[in-house]
Amino acid sequence: MNMTNPEYRVNIGENGYFLWVDEDAITLMNVKDTHMICTLTELSVKLVNDEIANYYTNKN
């Protein structure tokens, strides 16, 4: 699978994930299993986008 470089790398527990984020779509890939990707549902996309925005808003 040919993918562009990910926009984000996040760690959840001991697992790492690459994330590609658009306003209406998010694709993620486990860093240890790069042969499979997952696409999030519309509701999940909104929740993740909100969390990313909150992180950057409250970072300073």
Sequence and secondary structure as in RCSB ss.txt:
>XXXX:A:sequence
MNMTNPEYRVNIGENGYFLWVDEDAITLMNVKDTHMICTLTELSVKLVNDEIANYYTNKN
>XXXX:A:secstr
      SEEEEETTEEEEEEE SS EEEEETTEEEEEEE  HHHHHHHHHHHHHHHHH  
